[in-house]
Amino acid sequence: MKKQTCVILALIASVMVIAGCLVWYAVSWAVPANDLGLIVPDLVMGGHPDVEVLRANTKTVADAYLAQHHADVGQACGGPYQITVNYTLSKKVRTLGYRSSFYYYCWDIYLPYSLKTDSGEEYIVLVQLSDRTNGNKHDLNEFRVLRAFLFDGANQVKAEFNE
């Protein structure tokens, strides 16, 4: 009888732990993503990084990349343009399937930019960055660009720039 009671109590405890985990997971997904497109589980799995450092480091690297590819972007969008980082687009790019996350062992960040041509056309430039280093590790000071996309007004990829 004692053994059955212990087994029943162990099962009840296991169910409660699993239920608690499921509730935490559901609630964390219900909380909106931050301006980098990251949700609570990403931040927990990534070791609670300083989001300001993530934001600054990714923007610095993405800005440099876009400056290096200024002519390529200009050719793809049809002429001279102005471009600025636009964190408010993070939610939109998540709905397009580009989700920033802590992916196993490194940060995978999609940084959105608003681009407006001198002729008035508007585009989204999405820069994908990673801080993966050798040995399946990561370093918040070592972000690099993996690729960038130019989306037209219909949210279709008009051009892709690979590093």
PyMOL commands that set and color helices and strands:
alter all, ss='L'
color gray80, all
select helices_A, chain A and resi 2-30+40-45+51-68+70-77+87-95
alter helices_A, ss='H'
color red, helices_A
select strands_A, chain A and resi 81-85+101-103+106-117+122-130+132-133+137-138+144-151+157-162
alter strands_A, ss='S'
color yellow, strands_A
deselect
rebuild
show_as cartoon
